[in-house]
């Protein structure tokens, strides 16, 4: 598994306009493994502060997965936990991300799915990790919502510890030989520690989409989504209709795109405001024997800006997000992987309180080499930068070396 954009890739594919489960062998055995990793490194500004201090650190982590499948279903449980001890000022910080995914082929025309995820982040560190090294290229799944999930934090998560709990249910219904109806509903709770507790918020959403095959390689359709955000002293509602398209450009390359409009209604302390803003998303993914690559971009309203910067009111945050992920199997023992993501958080004027905008960029690259069947060594390097109105915190450059040992199944 490469970095966060690849974590939730499902064992599904769009084929002739239909969501189908990738066949699994009957009575397939479960796969279970745990990677134990220990390393050391340095960071120039680990928590994106103004008065940055470079520090060395020691890190231990564990990442694991338990998955099983049948001819009609597949289930995956995954977990990543980490403790980093900084030798200067910052002490020890813990991060984690655990989740589960289930896909079930209920009938020849109905596919059901469910996902749950719980993460604990500090100053956006999770966005700068390579969770573990895959043995093969990660298969891109254009059927996933665009863009792929990215572990970039909410804006206020860059200042403190952030927890996020989310769940989602989905269904794909085959409509005749060429049509596919997709339905989904989800909920998310995000909260922060310390003095930022009044910034906690909840989000609920639902969506429906229809895709129709117009040629052997291309599907077009439409979608409609609704999101409600509830936060201290206010709430927001976002309605987003759009047009969608999916095409297979080549045997090993697919592209997805959508374009629409967001109608955002906000209410805070009894004051209401409505704005209209464009939305879009797109992805281009390529998979070959030893290489996978995926680029995506999206503009939506998926987090909140709250009372601290809105003069006692709350508002929706319109996020423009882009990501690049790359994996290459150099030899039977060597792999290279990289991830780059950027998120721009922005808001429209509300109640004459002015516009707020911030951009967060995170990139990481890693090289890994097997020493034996279970032991491996590697090196990784990362960069993070926050751009905002007024002075910007110092750049964070970080690097580490590590040893990794695998328990359980060898993939």
C-alpha positions in Angstrom: 0.0 0.0 0.0 1.4 3.4 -0.9 0.5 6.6 0.8 -2.9 7.8 1.9 -4.5 8.2 -1.6 -4.1 4.5 -2.2 -5.3 3.2 1.2 -9.0 2.7 0.4 -8.7 1.2 -3.1 -11.4 -1.4 -3.4 -11.3 -4.8 -5.1 -13.6 -3.6 -7.8 -13.4 -2.3 -11.4 -15.6 -0.5 -13.9 -16.2 -2.9 -16.8 -18.6 -2.0 -19.6 -20.3 0.4 -17.3 -20.9 -2.0 -14.4 -19.3 -2.3 -11.0 -18.1 -5.8 -10.6 -16.0 -7.6 -8.0 -12.6 -8.8 -9.2 -13.0 -12.6 -9.2 -11.5 -14.4 -6.2 -10.7 -18.1 -6.1 -13.3 -20.2 -4.3 -12.4 -20.9 -0.7 -9.5 -18.4 -0.9 -7.4 -18.4 2.2 -7.3 -15.3 4.3 -4.2 -13.1 4.1 -2.7 -11.7 7.4 0.5 -9.7 8.0 2.0 -7.2 10.3 5.0 -5.0 9.4 7.1 -3.9 12.4 9.4 -0.9 11.6 12.0 1.0 13.6 13.9 4.0 12.3 15.6 7.3 13.0 15.6 10.7 11.2 15.3 14.4 11.5 12.8 17.2 10.8 13.3 20.9 10.4 9.8 22.0 11.5 7.9 18.9 12.6 4.7 20.9 13.6 4.7 23.7 11.1 5.4 26.4 13.7 6.7 29.9 13.2 9.6 29.5 15.7 10.8 26.2 14.2 13.4 24.0 15.7 15.2 21.2 13.9 15.3 18.0 15.7 16.3 14.4 15.4 13.8 11.7 16.2 13.3 8.0 16.7 10.3 6.2 15.3 8.6 2.8 15.8 5.5 1.8 13.9 3.3 -1.2 13.0 1.1 -1.6 10.0 -1.0 -4.6 9.3 -3.8 -6.1 7.2 -6.2 -9.0 7.5 -8.2 -9.8 4.4 -10.3 -12.6 3.1 -12.5 -13.2 0.0 -15.0 -15.5 -1.6 -16.5 -15.6 -5.1 -19.1 -13.0 -3.9 -17.4 -10.9 -1.3 -14.2 -9.4 0.0 -13.3 -7.9 3.4 -10.2 -6.0 4.5 -9.2 -4.9 8.0 -6.2 -2.6 8.2 -4.3 -0.6 10.8 -1.3 1.7 11.1 0.0 3.0 14.5 3.1 5.0 15.1 5.1 6.6 18.0 7.7 9.2 17.2 10.0 10.6 20.0 11.6 13.9 19.2 14.9 14.6 20.9 14.3 18.3 21.2 11.3 20.0 22.8 8.5 18.1 21.2 8.4 14.9 23.3 6.6 11.9 21.9 3.6 12.0 19.5 1.4 9.1 18.4 -0.5 8.7 15.2 -2.9 6.1 14.0 -5.3 5.1 11.2 -7.5 2.0 11.3 -10.3 1.0 9.1 -12.3 -1.7 7.4 -13.9 -2.3 4.0 -16.4 -4.8 2.8 -17.7 -5.5 -0.7 -20.5 -7.9 -1.4 -22.1 -9.1 -4.6 -25.6 -9.6 -3.4 -27.0 -10.6 -6.9 -25.9 -10.3 -10.5 -27.3 -6.8 -10.6 -26.6 -5.5 -7.0 -23.3 -4.8 -5.3 -23.1 -3.5 -1.8 -20.2 -1.9 0.1 -19.3 -0.5 3.5 -16.4 1.4 4.9 -15.4 2.7 8.3 -12.2 4.7 9.2 -10.8 6.2 12.4 -7.7 8.3 12.5 -5.7 10.3 15.0 -3.3 12.9 13.5 -1.1 15.7 14.8 -0.2 18.7 12.7 -1.0 16.9 9.5 1.8 14.3 9.9 -0.3 11.5 8.5 -0.3 13.1 5.1 3.5 12.7 5.0 3.8 9.0 5.5 4.2 5.9 3.3 2.3 3.4 5.3 3.9 0.2 3.9 5.5 -1.1 0.7 3.3 -3.0 -1.7 4.6 -6.1 -3.4 3.0 -5.1 -6.7 1.6 -1.9 -8.3 -1.6 -0.7 -6.6 -4.5 -1.2 -8.9 -6.3 2.1 -9.6 -10.1 1.9 -9.3 -11.9 4.6 -11.4 -15.1 3.6 -9.7 -14.0 5.2 -6.5 -15.4 8.7 -5.7 -13.2 11.4 -7.1 -10.7 12.4 -5.8 -9.2 9.4 -4.0 -9.2 9.8 -0.3 -6.4 12.0 1.0 -5.3 12.2 4.6 -4.7 16.0 4.4 -6.0 17.5 7.7 -8.7 20.0 8.2 -7.3 23.5 8.4 -7.3 23.6 12.2 -5.8 20.1 12.3 -2.5 21.8 11.3 -2.4 23.5 14.7 -3.2 20.6 17.1 -4.3 17.0 17.4 -7.2 16.0 15.1 -9.4 12.9 15.3 -11.7 11.8 12.5 -14.3 9.0 12.5 -16.2 8.3 9.3 -18.4 5.6 7.8 -20.0 5.0 4.5 -22.5 2.6 2.8 -22.8 2.2 -0.9 -24.7 0.3 -3.5 -24.3 -0.3 -7.3 -27.4 -1.4 -9.2 -27.1 -2.7 -12.8 -29.8 -1.1 -14.9 -30.1 -3.2 -18.0 -27.1 -4.0 -20.2 -25.6 -0.5 -20.2 -26.7 1.4 -17.2 -25.5 1.6 -13.6 -27.1 3.4 -10.7 -24.9 4.2 -7.7 -26.1 5.2 -4.2 -24.2 6.2 -1.1 -24.6 7.7 2.3 -22.0 8.6 4.9 -21.3 10.4 8.1 -18.2 11.9 9.7 -17.2 13.4 13.1 -14.1 15.6 13.4 -12.8 16.9 16.6 -9.8 18.7 18.0 -8.0 18.7 21.4 -7.2 21.5 23.7 -8.5 25.0 23.2 -9.9 24.3 19.8 -12.7 22.1 21.1 -15.3 24.6 19.9 -14.2 23.9 16.3 -15.6 20.3 16.4 -18.1 19.5 13.7 -20.2 16.7 12.2 -21.0 16.1 8.5 -23.6 13.9 6.8 -24.0 13.3 3.1 -25.9 11.3 0.5 -25.4 10.9 -3.2 -26.9 9.3 -6.3 -25.5 8.8 -9.7 -26.3 7.2 -13.0 -23.8 6.1 -15.6 -24.6 4.9 -19.1 -22.3 3.1 -21.5 -22.2 4.9 -24.9 -19.3 2.9 -26.4 -17.1 -0.1 -25.5 -14.7 2.2 -23.6 -16.8 5.2 -22.4 -19.6 5.9 -20.0 -21.3 9.2 -19.3 -23.9 10.1 -16.7 -25.0 12.5 -13.9 -24.8 12.8 -10.1 -26.5 14.6 -7.3 -25.1 15.0 -3.8 -26.2 16.6 -0.6 -24.1 17.4 2.5 -25.0 18.9 5.9 -22.4 20.2 8.3 -23.3 21.0 11.9 -20.9 23.0 14.0 -20.8 25.4 16.9 -23.4 28.2 16.5 -24.3 27.2 12.9 -24.6 24.8 10.1 -24.2 24.6 6.3 -26.0 22.7 3.5 -24.4 21.9 0.2 -26.3 20.7 -2.9 -24.0 19.6 -5.8 -25.5 18.4 -9.1 -23.0 17.4 -11.8 -22.2 15.5 -15.1 -19.8 12.6 -15.0 -17.7 10.6 -17.6 -15.4 7.6 -17.5 -13.3 6.3 -20.4 -10.6 3.7 -20.9 -7.9 5.6 -22.9 -5.8 2.5 -23.4 -5.5 -1.0 -22.1 -3.6 0.2 -19.1 -5.0 3.7 -18.7 -8.4 5.1 -17.5 -9.7 8.6 -17.0 -12.7 10.0 -15.0 -14.1 13.5 -14.8 -17.1 15.4 -13.5 -18.2 19.0 -13.6 -21.0 20.6 -11.6 -22.1 23.5 -9.4 -22.3 23.8 -5.6 -25.2 25.7 -3.9 -24.0 26.5 -0.4 -26.4 27.7 2.2 -25.0 28.8 5.6 -26.6 29.8 8.8 -24.9 31.2 11.9 -26.4 32.9 14.9 -29.6 33.3 12.8 -27.9 35.0 9.9 -28.2 33.1 6.5 -26.3 33.4 3.3 -26.4 31.5 0.0 -23.6 31.3 -2.6 -23.0 29.4 -5.8 -19.6 28.0 -6.8 -18.4 25.6 -9.5 -17.3 22.0 -8.6 -15.2 19.6 -10.6 -13.1 16.5 -10.3 -10.9 14.4 -12.5 -8.4 11.5 -12.4 -6.0 9.8 -14.8 -4.6 6.4 -13.7 -2.2 4.1 -15.5 -1.3 0.5 -14.4 1.4 -1.7 -16.0 3.2 -4.8 -14.8 5.7 -3.0 -12.6 4.3 0.5 -12.3 1.2 2.4 -11.2 0.5 6.1 -11.5 -2.5 8.1 -10.6 -3.2 11.9 -10.7 -6.4 13.5 -9.5 -7.9 16.9 -8.8 -11.2 18.0 -7.3 -13.0 21.0 -6.0 -15.8 20.5 -3.4 -17.0 21.6 0.1 -15.9 18.9 2.5 -14.7 20.6 5.7 -15.5 23.6 7.8 -14.1 27.0 8.8 -15.4 27.9 12.2 -15.7 30.6 14.8 -12.0 31.4 15.5 -11.6 33.1 12.1 -15.2 33.9 11.2 -15.8 36.4 14.0 -18.1 34.1 15.9 -19.7 32.5 12.9 -19.2 29.3 11.0 -18.9 28.7 7.3 -18.2 25.9 4.8 -14.8 25.5 3.4 -14.5 25.0 -0.3 -11.5 22.7 -0.9 -9.5 22.4 -4.1 -7.4 19.2 -3.8 -4.8 17.7 -6.1 -2.7 14.5 -5.7 -0.1 12.4 -7.5 0.8 8.9 -6.5 3.6 6.8 -8.1 4.9 3.2 -7.5 7.5 1.3 -9.4 8.9 -2.2 -8.8 12.5 -1.7 -9.8 13.7 -5.3 -9.3 12.4 -8.3 -7.4 13.8 -6.7 -4.2 13.7 -2.9 -4.9 10.7 -0.6 -5.0 10.3 3.2 -5.3 7.1 5.0 -4.3 6.1 8.7 -4.0 3.1 10.8 -3.2 2.3 14.5 -3.5 -0.8 16.3 -2.4 -2.0 19.9 -2.1 -5.2 21.3 -0.6 -6.4 24.9 -0.8 -9.0 25.8 1.8 -11.0 28.9 0.9 -14.3 30.5 1.9 -16.6 33.1 0.4 -17.4 36.3 2.2 -20.0 35.7 4.9 -21.7 38.3 7.0 -19.1 40.8 5.9 -16.4 38.9 7.8 -14.0 38.6 4.8 -12.5 35.8 2.8 -10.1 33.2 4.2 -7.7 31.1 2.2 -4.9 28.7 3.1 -2.9 26.1 1.0 -1.2 23.0 2.4 1.3 21.0 0.4 2.8 17.6 1.4 5.1 15.4 -0.5 7.0 12.2 0.3 9.2 9.7 -1.5 10.7 6.4 -0.4 13.1 3.7 -1.5 12.8 0.1 -0.1 15.0 -2.9 -0.5 14.4 -6.5 0.7 17.3 -8.0 2.6 15.6 -11.4 3.0 12.2 -12.9 2.8 11.0 -10.9 5.9 13.6 -8.2 6.5 13.9 -5.0 4.5 15.6 -1.6 4.8 14.7 1.7 3.3 15.0 5.5 3.3 12.3 8.2 2.9 12.2 11.9 2.6 9.4 14.4 2.9 8.5 18.1 2.6 5.5 20.1 3.9 4.6 23.7 3.5 1.7 25.9 4.6 0.8 29.1 2.7 -1.6 31.5 4.3 -2.7 35.1 4.6 0.2 36.9 6.4 3.4 35.3 7.5 3.9 31.6 6.6 5.4 29.0 9.0 8.8 27.7 8.1 9.2 24.8 5.6 9.4 21.3 7.0 12.0 19.0 5.5 12.3 15.5 6.9 14.1 12.3 6.2 14.5 8.9 7.9 16.1 5.5 7.5 14.4 2.3 8.8 14.5 -1.4 9.2 11.2 -3.4 8.7 10.3 -6.9 9.6 7.2 -8.8 8.4 5.2 -11.2 10.5 2.6 -13.4 8.9 2.0 -14.0 5.2 4.5 -13.0 2.6 2.9 -11.2 -0.3 
